[in-house]
């Protein structure tokens, strides 16, 4: 009996038609956002913990916090965000055309997306890798047991390419079956149309957390790729790219420096640490360099908390998703998280 595998994450699509539109929007995104009074932020169509509407229709999640932090920094209002759901196929067109100002949608930073598609990744907010999940009663203990599998593939994704490499390098074969969206894949997996679900390990954890019986599903040990996930903007508007980049860095640096949503207002009055003072605008003119006022980072941190607060609230070990920090720990704690100096 052949096993069925679902594939779902992120990919490269041709966007030649969008380049002219990107050029038309370059150079003035900050002014457009301020004139509009809202940030248009592209997110996933729904991945609990990262970006999904809650019971009241309010978007919540780890990637959503990036959008809200940028809105707080630029507009002094973390709620001034128009969330635009995008699929693996539509996200890049939405960004290139100017429909969205920022894409914060668990998107993998790759060479071709950065260079050929003319996007600028402003940082990494989650270090991930592709994994596999199977029903416990299937009795599969390793991805190396999936030879001959029927593979449901979310087209236009890095997951699709990674699986081809993994099967080829292990002399295994598979039969691809295209799948359009993550929601469709989840439905097929639970219905038994696909026996195996593969996507970023964080996505597996988020998906499993929504199942009626999460313990009935097992994540296999193999991680078959590097998936550095992060927000991105269009090439050509360095000022806007700097704002998005340093807002993310502000959340990361705040955790390292012990600045939290609870104490940021107090610390903004001045401290003995010059870098905290520069971060919060008590000293220097970093905000002016960005075209913002000096309180921009204070507002971002107050809105969503530092990186660690956002992680724990949305996807951490005490959340429904239950992810450990792992590679996403601060560099001082053995992880890869590292913000350049604020000076």
Beta strands, then each sheet from edge to edge (+ up, - down):
strand 1: 4-8
strand 2: 39-44
strand 3: 52-53
strand 4: 59-60
strand 5: 81-86
strand 6: 102-103
strand 7: 119-121
strand 8: 126-128
strand 9: 130-135
strand 10: 149-154
strand 11: 174-179
strand 12: 196-200
strand 13: 217-219
strand 14: 227-229
strand 15: 232-234
sheet 1: 11+ 10+ 1+ 12+ 9- 13+
sheet 2: 5+ 2+ 6+
sheet 3: 3+ 4-
sheet 4: 7+ 15-
sheet 5: 8+ 14-
end
